[in-house]
Amino acid sequence: MDTATDQVRSVATASEQQSATSEEINRSIKEINRSFSENACAMNRSSVAANELASQAQGLRALIERRNSGGQQRQSSQDVGMANGSH
């Protein structure tokens, strides 16, 4: 009889340990999912910021090109004026 009681206690103890381990695994999985979710949000924000920065760089490049081409047109006008004898 004592052997059967010991076996039942052993099974009950193992079951409790297995349940505790399962709960710990579930908590770990939830933490991993939360971390992945936070990482995905951060990557999304980074992507939006990178796209905005690229758009601003494109606008700046266009502005510089307009300024440079305007400067060349003014220089060309000055050259024509000097060739005609006016300053």
LINKAJO-V517184 format. One record per pair of residues at least 24 apart in sequence whose C-alpha atoms are under 8 Angstrom apart, sorted by the first residue. I is the first residue (numbers start at 1). J is the second residue. D is the distance in Angstrom with one decimal. If there is no record, write none. Layout:
# LINKAJO-V517184
i=I j=J d=D
i=I j=J d=D
This chain:
# LINKAJO-V517184
none
